[in-house]
Amino acid sequence: MEPTLELRFAPELRFFLAPRHRHGTLHARADSTSTLAHLVQSHGVPMTEVGTLLLDGLPVSPGTIPAPGQTVDVAPPDPPQAVPFPLRFLLDVHLGTLARRLRLLGLDTAYDNDRDDPSLFRQANAEERVLLTRDRGLLSRTGLRAGAHVRHTRPDDQLREVLHRFAPDLDPWTRCPACNGVLVHAEKQQVTGDLEAGTRATYDAFARCPDCDRVYWPGAHHSHLAQIVRLAQETVCAHRP
């Protein structure tokens, strides 16, 4: 019989497996050359989604080569997940709304709506950012330093998912939702020329983005945005140790 080993994926990771493998133990070929990282990714689970690897009950590194007859347990990262550099994000082209909401919360979030996979990979590593994407293939690229798969499709759910996983420090209203620049206070007389008459008459608190020159004030959508901020703060507090 062909030498095999057992792979047991935590329920949270079975989403990535082929449907026929999502229930129970998976048997994989043991060939004395394939590392655990290779075996895990060959079944569709990016290593960015893996926390602890246990070989016969003992923690091991992804570079370990298992032997026939051994059992591998694959678990997701424990939240809040630590990263090997200050927490900053890079989002792929499909996550524009999520990018704006992360910026609303004061999180350093790079995003461009016209980027291909190789450039995203390079930028994530060069700028030491966590790459957020729904593309499992992108997360499986060899050498990616940090990334996370965004499973949900609705922006509200996506935001909760990211906040639950990383529990970042929030600093709302400090970044430009459009370009990620750091906002600075602006006196009303400094921005009067950029305002409509109704805005000049109604509002007195302003901020400007020095990078793209946009001006912000607590306008008609402020209550909706404030609710997003409040729920985000509650989510982070609930998922910190």
C-alpha positions as CSV (number, residue, x, y, z in Angstrom):
1,M,0.0,0.0,0.0
2,E,1.1,3.6,-0.7
3,P,2.5,5.2,2.5
4,T,0.1,7.9,3.8
5,L,-0.4,10.2,6.7
6,E,-3.5,11.8,8.2
7,L,-4.3,15.5,7.8
8,R,-6.9,16.9,10.2
9,F,-8.0,20.4,9.4
10,A,-9.9,22.5,12.0
11,P,-13.5,23.2,11.1
12,E,-12.7,26.9,10.3
13,L,-10.3,25.8,7.6
14,R,-12.4,23.2,5.8
15,F,-13.9,26.0,3.8
16,F,-10.8,25.9,1.7
17,L,-10.8,22.2,1.0
18,A,-12.4,20.5,-2.0
19,P,-16.0,19.5,-1.1
20,R,-15.2,15.8,-0.9
21,H,-12.5,16.5,1.8
22,R,-14.6,18.8,4.1
23,H,-15.7,16.1,6.4
24,G,-13.5,13.9,8.6
25,T,-9.9,13.1,8.2
26,L,-8.0,13.5,5.0
27,H,-5.3,11.0,3.9
28,A,-2.3,12.3,2.0
29,R,0.7,10.7,0.4
30,A,3.9,10.8,2.4
31,D,6.9,11.0,0.1
32,S,9.8,11.9,2.4
33,T,10.3,15.2,0.5
34,S,7.1,17.3,0.9
35,T,7.0,19.7,3.8
36,L,3.9,20.3,5.9
37,A,3.5,23.7,4.2
38,H,3.5,22.1,0.8
39,L,1.0,19.4,1.9
40,V,-1.3,22.0,3.5
41,Q,-1.3,24.3,0.5
42,S,-1.6,21.5,-2.0
43,H,-5.1,20.9,-0.5
44,G,-6.1,24.5,-1.0
45,V,-5.3,26.1,2.4
46,P,-3.0,29.1,2.2
47,M,-0.3,29.1,5.0
48,T,-1.5,32.7,5.8
49,E,-4.6,31.0,7.3
50,V,-2.7,28.5,9.4
51,G,-1.7,29.0,13.0
52,T,-0.5,26.0,14.9
53,L,0.7,22.8,13.2
54,L,0.8,19.6,15.3
55,L,2.6,16.5,14.3
56,D,1.4,13.5,16.4
57,G,0.3,16.1,19.0
58,L,3.5,18.1,19.1
59,P,4.0,21.6,17.6
60,V,6.3,21.7,14.6
61,S,7.3,24.3,11.9
62,P,5.8,24.4,8.4
63,G,9.1,23.2,7.0
64,T,8.9,19.9,8.8
65,I,8.7,16.7,6.6
66,P,6.3,14.2,8.1
67,A,6.7,10.5,8.0
68,P,4.2,7.8,6.9
69,G,1.7,7.0,9.5
70,Q,1.9,10.3,11.3
71,T,-1.1,12.6,12.1
72,V,-1.1,16.3,11.3
73,D,-3.5,18.7,13.0
74,V,-3.9,22.1,11.2
75,A,-5.4,25.0,13.2
76,P,-6.1,28.6,12.2
77,P,-4.3,31.5,13.9
78,D,-5.6,32.5,17.4
79,P,-7.1,35.9,17.4
80,P,-5.9,38.5,17.8
81,Q,-3.3,37.5,15.3
82,A,0.2,38.9,15.6
83,V,2.2,40.0,12.6
84,P,6.0,40.4,12.4
85,F,5.8,44.2,11.8
86,P,3.6,47.2,12.7
87,L,0.0,46.4,11.6
88,R,-0.7,47.9,8.2
89,F,-2.9,46.7,5.4
90,L,-2.9,46.3,1.6
91,L,-6.2,45.4,-0.1
92,D,-6.8,43.9,-3.5
93,V,-9.0,45.6,-6.1
94,H,-12.2,43.9,-5.0
95,L,-12.2,45.4,-1.5
96,G,-12.6,49.1,-2.1
97,T,-15.4,49.6,0.4
98,L,-13.6,47.7,3.1
99,A,-10.5,49.9,2.4
100,R,-12.5,53.1,3.0
101,R,-13.9,51.8,6.2
102,L,-10.5,50.7,7.6
103,R,-9.2,54.2,6.8
104,L,-12.2,55.7,8.5
105,L,-11.1,53.8,11.6
106,G,-7.6,55.3,11.3
107,L,-5.9,52.2,10.0
108,D,-3.0,52.6,7.5
109,T,-4.6,50.9,4.5
110,A,-3.1,50.9,1.0
111,Y,-5.6,50.3,-1.9
112,D,-5.6,50.9,-5.6
113,N,-8.5,49.8,-7.9
114,D,-6.0,48.9,-10.7
115,R,-3.4,46.5,-9.4
116,D,-2.5,43.0,-10.6
117,D,-1.4,40.1,-8.4
118,P,2.3,40.3,-8.9
119,S,2.4,44.0,-7.9
120,L,0.2,43.4,-4.9
121,F,2.6,40.6,-3.7
122,R,5.6,42.9,-4.2
123,Q,4.0,45.9,-2.4
124,A,2.8,43.8,0.5
125,N,6.3,42.5,1.2
126,A,8.2,45.7,0.4
127,E,6.0,47.9,2.6
128,E,5.5,45.2,5.3
129,R,1.7,45.1,5.0
130,V,-0.9,42.4,5.6
131,L,-2.4,41.6,2.2
132,L,-6.2,41.2,2.5
133,T,-7.8,39.4,-0.4
134,R,-10.5,36.9,-1.4
135,D,-8.1,35.3,-3.8
136,R,-6.7,32.1,-2.3
137,G,-4.2,31.8,-5.1
138,L,-2.7,35.1,-4.3
139,L,-2.3,34.2,-0.6
140,S,-0.6,30.9,-1.6
141,R,2.3,32.7,-3.4
142,T,5.6,31.5,-2.0
143,G,7.3,34.2,0.1
144,L,4.3,36.3,1.1
145,R,5.2,37.6,4.5
146,A,1.6,38.2,5.8
147,G,-1.9,38.0,4.5
148,A,-5.4,37.1,5.3
149,H,-8.3,35.7,3.4
150,V,-11.5,37.8,3.5
151,R,-14.4,35.2,3.4
152,H,-17.4,37.5,3.5
153,T,-18.8,39.5,0.6
154,R,-20.7,42.2,2.5
155,P,-18.5,45.1,3.7
156,D,-20.1,45.1,7.2
157,D,-19.2,41.5,7.6
158,Q,-15.8,41.9,6.0
159,L,-15.0,44.7,8.5
160,R,-16.1,42.6,11.5
161,E,-14.0,39.7,10.2
162,V,-10.8,41.8,9.9
163,L,-11.3,43.4,13.3
164,H,-12.0,40.1,15.0
165,R,-8.9,38.5,13.5
166,F,-6.4,41.3,14.2
167,A,-8.1,43.5,16.9
168,P,-6.1,46.5,15.8
169,D,-5.7,49.8,17.7
170,L,-8.2,52.2,16.2
171,D,-7.8,56.0,15.7
172,P,-11.1,57.0,14.0
173,W,-11.4,60.1,11.8
174,T,-7.6,60.6,11.3
175,R,-7.1,59.2,7.8
176,C,-8.5,60.2,4.4
177,P,-10.9,57.6,3.2
178,A,-10.1,58.4,-0.4
179,C,-6.3,58.2,-0.3
180,N,-5.1,57.1,3.1
181,G,-3.4,60.4,3.9
182,V,-3.2,61.6,7.5
183,L,-5.8,64.3,8.1
184,V,-4.9,67.7,9.7
185,H,-7.1,70.2,11.4
186,A,-8.2,73.1,9.2
187,E,-9.6,76.4,10.2
188,K,-12.8,77.4,8.5
189,Q,-11.2,80.4,6.8
190,Q,-8.5,78.1,5.4
191,V,-11.0,76.0,3.5
192,T,-13.8,78.5,2.7
193,G,-13.0,78.6,-1.0
194,D,-13.6,74.8,-1.2
195,L,-17.0,74.9,0.4
196,E,-20.5,75.3,-0.9
197,A,-22.5,78.2,0.6
198,G,-24.7,75.8,2.6
199,T,-21.7,74.0,4.1
200,R,-20.1,77.3,5.1
201,A,-23.2,78.3,6.9
202,T,-23.8,75.0,8.6
203,Y,-20.5,73.6,9.7
204,D,-17.5,74.9,11.7
205,A,-15.2,71.8,12.2
206,F,-13.0,70.8,9.2
207,A,-10.1,68.7,8.4
208,R,-7.9,68.6,5.2
209,C,-5.9,65.8,3.6
210,P,-2.5,67.2,2.8
211,D,-1.9,64.4,0.2
212,C,-5.0,64.8,-2.0
213,D,-6.3,68.2,-0.7
214,R,-9.8,66.9,0.1
215,V,-11.7,68.7,2.9
216,Y,-13.9,66.9,5.4
217,W,-16.6,67.9,7.9
218,P,-19.3,66.1,9.9
219,G,-21.9,66.2,7.1
220,A,-25.1,64.5,6.3
221,H,-23.6,61.0,6.5
222,H,-21.8,61.5,9.8
223,S,-24.4,59.6,11.9
224,H,-24.0,56.5,9.7
225,L,-20.2,56.7,9.8
226,A,-20.3,57.3,13.5
227,Q,-22.3,54.1,13.9
228,I,-19.7,52.2,11.9
229,V,-17.0,53.6,14.2
230,R,-18.9,52.7,17.3
231,L,-19.6,49.1,16.3
232,A,-16.0,48.7,15.2
233,Q,-14.7,49.8,18.6
234,E,-17.1,47.4,20.3
235,T,-15.9,44.6,18.1
236,V,-12.3,45.2,18.9
237,C,-12.9,45.5,22.6
238,A,-14.8,42.2,22.6
239,H,-12.0,40.3,20.9
240,R,-9.1,41.4,22.9
241,P,-7.7,39.2,25.7
